[in-house]
Amino acid sequence: CSFKDLPACHQAAREKINAVIKSLDCGAEPVWVTVSKPPVEGKIYIGPSVFVSKPFEQMGSVECSEIPAGRAIRYVLKGSFEQLSTAWPALVAWAEKNQLKTKGFNWEVYGRSENYPVDQETVLYSLLA
């Protein structure tokens, strides 16, 4: 997905995921998460997802997967999604300053906010090597 197409990519994936999770008994309202890998040639791999309470068989293009186990660093962002463009570089810089290497597998967990975007909380994670 190109950076300019990120909102459309997210929306299309969320529509497919919503259709699947409505047909499953996955517990409470979903917690949205996006997995990603570092950009290559102006494109980024993203995987809009939700946490579910149990595994399920692939339904169309929606499949069940897991976030890899291991240690990760995190950054808590409070505020608008527009701040993500500075939050990720801050997390990477902190890792480098502390001589930590990442594996190139990242994810964002989105909190719920009644006062979006002011109180929106997004937790960024990067898996450590």
N, C-alpha and C positions, 0 to 999 in steps of 0.2 A: 504494500500500500504506500503511495507517495504521501508526503506530509500534508500536502494540500487536500488530499482525499481522505484524511483520517476521520473526520466527522461522519462522512458518508459510509466508510468502511465499518465504523463502530455501529452506526444505526442499522445497517443491513444485517450485521451479525446478531445484534440484540433482538431484532424482529424474529430471526430464526430460532434463537435460544429461547425467547419468551414462548413461542409456540410449543416447543418441546417440553419446557418445564411445567407448563400448564397441564400437560397430559401425564405428568409424573407426580407421585406423592413424595415431594422432596422436602417437606417440612415448611418452615416459616418463609416469609418473604425473602427472596434471594439477596445475597450480598454479592454485588458485582465486583469483578476483578478483571484486569487486563494483563496478560503476559506479553512480554516483548523481548526481542533480541536487538542488539545494537544495529543502527542503520548501515546499509551497504548501498553505495551508489545512489544516494538520495531516496532510498526506499527502506521501509521498516517492516519487520514481521510483527504483527500484533495478533493476539488471540483473545478477543472479548469473551468473558466466561462468567460463570457464577459458581459459588460454592454450593454443593448439594450434599444431602445427608447419606446418600447411598449411590453405588455405581449403577450405571444403566448401559444398555446396548446402544450402539450408534443408531441415530435416527436421521436419515438424510445426511446432511453435511455437519450435523452436530454430534460430537463424540465426547465421551467421558475421558478425562485425563487427570493427571496429578501434578501438583507442583513438586519438583524434585526436593528430596530431603537434604538437609545440610545446614550449615551456618549461613546467615545472611546479615547484611547491614540494612538499616532502615532509616527513613527520613519522614517525619510527619509534617505534612503541608496543610495549613489551615487557610482556606480562602479559595479563590477562583481557580479553575483549571488552567487559565492562561498563565499561571505561575509555574506550571509544570516545566516549561522551557528553561527556567532557571533552577528549579529544584533538582532535576536530574544531574546537571553539571555540578551542583553543590555536593550531591551525594558522591559522585565519582571523584571529585577533588578531595573530599574528606578521606575516602578510601586510599587514594594515592598518598596523601600526607601521612597516613598511618600505616603505610607499606602493606596494604591489603590488596590482594588481587581478586578480581571478580571473574565469574565464569561466562559472563555475557548472557545470563538469563535473569530477566527482571520481571517484576509484577507490581501492579498498583491495586490497592484495595480501597474501594470507595465507601465512605460512611454516608449515612443519611443525614440530611440537613433540612430543617424546616425554614431556615433563613439562608437559602442558597443565593448567591455564592459566598456571602460573608462568612458563614460558619461551616462551609463545606470542609470536610476533613478527608484527605487522601493520604494513605500510607504507602510510601514507595519502598520496595525491597530489591536488593540485588544479591544474588547467590554468590557466596565466596568460593574461591578455588581451594 
